[in-house]
């Protein structure tokens, strides 16, 4: 992505050299992917393939038990329909970077199959992230609770942990308590004891370097959290305790126990001085109900917990105006553009331009790859695209006279590095070390 603005090339060159903080990713291990179509089409791009070609065709494209020759034509047909999406652009960048492929063909895909990098090798995995200029990765990688409690879990290089919250409040059965009970070597007999275990888990994570909490409950329920009474929540919890066969109804619009626990977890976040990352907007996969994920539903949670710092994800795609309102209206809200640049780079560019005129620029976090598994090449591609999108947005602002070139560079550094470094308390120097 580029623009005809006279300042674009200068800004682009400057932004390419900035240290980059990946505000959100999911890499729990170094992994090798041995099939070229899985290597390029796993992860988010598979969702666009499914949108274009359907589940059955995408399943065949990704089925490594089938001969590559039998799958290439189907992939190439779907590629023609998806190559201009943000996910498709990231795949194109990765193809160019690793194999010099400008346009995939049966022949060059077969050649790439023979030259796939092995990301189970630490040097190969770490090198491509270093080439992306990523100095720190804030990772929601779901370490086992026992590993956090006893200190045996170790992050990958350059990772800082985001502690996942949903398993602490999406309680439906007695079995949902077991992982934390086992980790803490405790048996829960009342709601207060469960809250004590939640606090132990969060404090243990903080003591082992966690820099924030992260909640992605938008996949399962509305992110409008009501304020039920303790009695209503305790009635559900006590029934779960009393009958291991009971399965609590998890109404996506109203759940007294989950809502009560979410507010309790926000109090623990305040006590631990940990910011809270919240999934808003678009969800991975297809056939989702994005209305329940609109950040506008968080207004009450944000209003009540004024001493908790909230980092709202994905620029709330496609509800930009609601996200901008929350960041403008509440001192404890920042906007995080993790994932956004590959979900919709044009949306990201437009919203970044608008954000400068509506929101203090110190409240924007410019990049998060949101990548997991054996796909560090997609994190590299996402970083490259994010730098381009940021350069386009800022050169647009220079072109319209809203900021000067030097001010645009100041904003770029804030978005890429300074803002998340300060917000998450990473303690990095100006060079990213």
N, C-alpha and C positions, 0 to 999 in steps of 0.2 A: 504494500500500500504506500502511495506517495501522493504529493500534491504539487501543483504548479507554483506555489508560493515561493518567492525569492529566498525566504529564510529556511525552507525545508531542508535543503542539503546541509546547511550549517548546523541546524538543530539535530538532524538525524545523526550526523557524525559525532556530535557532542553526546547525545543520548546513548549511542552504541557503546560508549566507553564508561558509562556510569555503572557503579556497582548496583546490583539488583537484589532486592529482598523478595523472595517468593513467599507471599503472605499466606499461601494455603496449598498443600499438596498431600499426597497419600502414600508415599513410597515406604513400604514396610520392609522390603528386602531387595537385594540385587537379583534379578532374574534373567534367564535366557529365554528368548522366544525364537523358536527354530523354524517357523514357517513365515515366508515373506508376506503373505496376505494378512496373517495375524499380526505380524510386526507393524504393518502400516494401518490396518483396519480395526484393530482392537481398540477398546476405549471409546471415546466420544464419537469418532468418525463413524463407527458402526451404527450409531443412532441415525446419522444422516443417510447412510446406506439403507437402513430399514425404512426410513421415511420415504425414500425414493423407490426402493425395489421390494419392500415387504420383508416380513420375518423369515419366510422360507428361503428366499434367495440369499439373504444375508447369512443365514445359517449355513448354507452351502459354501458361500465364499469363505467363511471362517473355519470350515471343517477340514482340518489338516489331514484327516484320514483319506480324503479324496485326492486324486492326482492333481497337481497344480495346473496342468493343461486343461483339465475339465472345469476348473474354476475361473481361469483367467478371463475368458470372454464375458462371463457374467459380471465379474468385477469391473472390467473395462467399460461395459455398458452402463453400470451404475456410476462409475467414476465420471462419465460425461455429464451426468445430471447433478453431481455433487461437488465438482471441483472448484466452484466459486464460493461455496459456503466458508465460514471461518474454520470449521473443522477440516474441510478440504484443502484450504490454503495451508494450514499447519502440516498436513500430510505432504503436500507438494514441496514445502520448504525442507521437510525432513528427507524426502527423496533426493532433492538437489544437493543437500548438504552431505549426505552419506554416499550417494552413488552417482551423482551428476545427472540424475534423471530429470529431464525437463517435462516430459510427458510419458506416463507409463505405457509400455507395450508388453506383449507376451514375451518378446525376446529379452528386454532389459529387466523384467521382473524375474525371469529365470536366471539371469546373470546375478541379480541382487540376492537371490536365494542362496547362491554359492558363497556370498561374501557378507552374510549377516554378522554384525558384531555380537559378541557374547557378553551381555551385561551382567552375567554372573561373576565376571572378572572385575574386581574392584577398580582397577585402573581404567578400563573401558567405560564403566558406569560413571565414575567420578569425573573423568576427563570431559565428557560432553556437557555436564552441568557446569564445570569450570569454564568451558568455552562459551557457555551462555552468559557468563558474568554473574551467576547466581552465588551470592556470598553466604546467605542463610536461607534455610527452608523451614517454614513453620508447618509442622506435619501433623495431620490427623491420621495416624497410622495404627490406631487401636491396639496398643500394647496390652498383653494380658494383665488384668488387675493384679494378679499375684506378683508378676515381675516388677510392677511399680512399687507395690507395698514392701517387697523384700529387697528391692534395689538391684535385682539381677538383670533387668531389661536395659539394653544399651541402644541408643539411637544410631542411625547412620551418620556419616560425616556431614557437618553443616546443618544438621537438623535441630530444631527446637520444637518441643512437643506442644500440641494442642490437645487438651484432655476432652475426650468425647463425653457428652452428657446424656444422650437419649436413653441409654440402658439404666440410668439412675432414676428416670421419672416415667418411662413408658412401661409401667409395671402392670401386667395383666394376670400373671399366674404366680404361684409360689415358686416355681422354678426360675423365674426372672431374678429372684434374689440370690440365687445360688452362687454365681461367679464371684460376687463381692463378699458373700459370706465365707466362701472357701478361701479367698485371698486374705481375708482378715481373721480367719479361724474363729468365726463367731456365728451364733445362731440368732436371727432376728425374731423377737417376740412382740414387738410393738413398733409403731411408727417412729417414735423417738430414737429407738435403736437403729432403724434404717437410716435416719438422718445422720446419726453419729458415724455410721460406716461411710456414708457419702462424704462427710467432712474429712474423715481419715484418708479416703482415696484422693480427694482433691489436694489436701495438704501434702500427702506423700508425693504426688505428681509435681507440685510446686517445688518441694524440697529437692527433687531430682531434675529440675531445670525446665518444667513446663512454664510457658509464657502466657498461656490463655486457656480458656475453655471454649468448646465448640459444640454447637447444637444444630443438627440437620433434621429436626422433627418434621419439617415441612413435607418430607416425603410421605409421612403417614397421617398427618393431622393438620388442622388449621393452626397457624402460628398466632392466632388470637388467644391469648392466655387470660382467662377470666380469674376472678378472685373468690374461689369457693371458701366456705368455712372449714376450719380444721375438722369439725364434726363430720361434714360430708365426706371429706377425704379419708378420714380415719375409718368410717364405716366401710368403705370399699377395701381399704388396706386390711382391716381386721377379718373381713370375709375371705380375702385371699389367704391370710395366714391360717385361718381355721379350717379351710377345705382345700387341700392340694389339687383337687380335681376341678375346682372352680376356675373359670376363665372370665375375667372381668370384661364387660363390653367396652370397647375402645372407640367411642363415638368420635369421629373426626371433628365434630363441631363443639363438643363439650365433654370434658372428662375431669371430674372433680379431683381425682387423685393426681393425675399428671399435672394439672394446672397448679394445684397446691404445692407439689414437689418442685415444679419449675421456679416458682417464687422463692421457695426455700433455698434452692440452689443459687439463685441470684444473691441471696443474703450471704451465703458462704463465699461466693465470688467477691463480694464487697470486703468480707473479712480477710480473705486471702490476697486482696489487691490484684486480682487477675481479670483482665478484660474478657469479654464474652463475644465470640464470633457466632453469627447466626446466619443460617442459610435462608436466603430470600430469593424470590423469582424462580427462573427456569430450573427444572430438575433434569438430571441425567435420565436417559431412556426416552421412550415415547409413551403416548397415551396417558399423560399425567394431567392432573387438574391444577393449573398454575394459580388459579384464583385463591386457593387456600394458602399459597406461599407468598402472597403480596405483603411486602414489608409494612404496608399501612396497618395491618393487623397487629403489629407490635407496639402501637402507640401507647396502650395502657401499661404494658410491661416496662417500656422505656420511661414513662412518666412516673411510675411508682418507684422504680429503682434508679433514682437520680445520681447515686454515687457509684453506679456500675457503668463502666465504659463499654459501649456496644459497637461492634464492627460488623456492618451489614454487608452481606456477600452479594456477588454477581451483579452489582449495580441494579439489583432488583428487576432484571430483564423480564418482561418488557415494560415494567411500570416505572419509568425513569422519574416522572414528576413526584410520585409518592416518596421515593428514596431521597430526592433532593429536598423535599419539604422536611423530612425527618432530620436530615443532617443540618439544615438551616435552622430549624426550630429548637433542636435539643443540643445543649453543649456536650452531652455524653454520647453522641452518635458520630461515627465516622463511616465513610463509604469505601467499600473494598471492591476493586475491579478484578478480583481473581476470577478466572474462567471467562470473563466477559469478552475479551478480545477474540477468542476463538468461537464463542457462541454467536457473536454478531459484531464484527469489527467496525461496521459503519455506525451502529448504535453506540458503541464504546466511544468512537471519535466524537460523535455529536454530543453525547452526554458529558464528556470531559470538557468540551467547549462551554457548554451551558453551566457546568459545575463551577468554573472559574468566575462566572458572573453572578452566581447565586450562593455559593458556599465558600467559607474560608478555605483556601487551597491547602492548608495544613491538615484538613480533615479528609483527605483523599489518599487511599493506598492504591498505587497504580498497577500492581501486578501480583498475580498468584497463578501458578500453572494448573493447579487442581488435578495433577496427573499422578497416577499410581502405577504399581506393577512394574513390568519390564519396559517402560516406555519413556526413558529419559530423553530420547530423541524428540519426542513430542513436547516435552517440557522445554527443550532447546528451541524448537520451532515456535512454540507459544511465546517464549521470551523475545525472539526476534520480531514476531508480529506485534507484540505489545509495544516494543520500542518504536516501531514504525507508526502505530496508531497514535501514540503519545506525541511523536514528532509532528504528525499531521494536525492533530488538535491544536497544539501550541503554535504551529506556523499559521494556522487559520486565525488564531487570536492576534498574532503579530500583524498579519495582513489587514485585519480590520481595524488595527490601531488600538486594540484593547490593552495590549501589553507590549513592552519593548522586547527586543531580542534578549537582552540580558535578564529581564524579568522572566521571560519564557524559560530560560536555562535554570533560573532559580526554582521555578515551579517544577520543572522536570526532575531536578535532583530531589526535591521534596517528595514527589510522588514515588520515585523509584527507590529511594533510600532513606532520606531523613525522617519522613513521617512515620513509617513503620518501625524504624530503629528506635524512635522516641516512644511511640505508643506501646510497643511490646517490651520496652525496657531491655533491648538486646545488648546495649553497651558497646556497639561497634564504633571504631574510629572512622574518620572521614573516608578512608580508603576501603572500608569494608572489612578490615581485619579485626 
